[in-house]
Amino acid sequence: MLSSARQLGNSAAQLARRSHDALSISKRFMGHSSSFHIDTPDNTKQTTFDFTEENYTRVKSVLGKYPSNYKQSAIIPLLDLAQRQNGGWLPVAAMDKVAQICEVSPPRVYEVASFY
């Protein structure tokens, strides 16, 4: 009987540990920039990004290709534009700007950027 209680206690502890591990893993992959971003001096949460006036003209052109309720369809071309403007790489601030323009949450843009 004592052995059964001990096994039950061990099973509960293992289940709790697995639940904690699963929660930690799910936090890591929830689409937060911190889940796959490492700060560098030129790419932190405090870094700012904005399109140039010339590129804002391009942003409007890209958005004009899609119905207003499908702005999220412009995420990939806008990420490409931001990457070209920024010398070939995408800072978190650029992804946040694209999210703002497309009216989606930043994790949606992080997911697209990290996939491609």
Summary of the structure (lengths in Angstrom):
residues: 116
radius of gyration: 21.3
end to end distance: 56.3
largest distance: 77.2
contacts: 277
relative contact order: 0.13
helix: 69%
strand: 2%
